[in-house]
Amino acid sequence: MSALLEGGCACGQIRYECTAEPLFTAHCHCRDCQQASGGGMATVSGVPSAAFRVTKGTPKSFHYAGNSGKGLDRNFCPNCGARLYTNNLGALPDVTFIAVGSLDDSSKVNPTMHIFTASAQPWDKITDGLPQYPGMPG
């Protein structure tokens, strides 16, 4: 099967592909996304981990505890520092969260919700009418 989504870092050292449609795309307001993006949120697409693979290079990962208290690995380029994807080792181990900004063509995904709005910054107003969840829905 050919890749439906392809992306990589700013310098081209790391490339990845995904052969499945995203399970969801969301604007995430968790503190990790705020810190990693340098803004009020980050937009991520959750894809089946089995359909995701790195095709070039070796990303560096940063391991930390998420809101659930379970482990996550944020993966980024060791050369340019671009955020690429996150593996949720605890709550959603079969889902890889692709940083939408790392996609070659981010118009292929469409956000349908806001998640972790309990952590949203008061200056980052949500005005798009999409559903809002204080944590991860489900």
Secondary structure, 3 states (H helix, E strand, C coil): CCCCEEEECCCCCCEEEECCCCCEEEEECCHHHHHHHCCCCEEEEEEEHHHEEEEECCCEEEEEECCCCCEEEEEECCCCCCEEEEEECCCCCCEEEEEHHHECCHHHCCCCEEECHHHCCCCCCCCCCCCECCCCCC
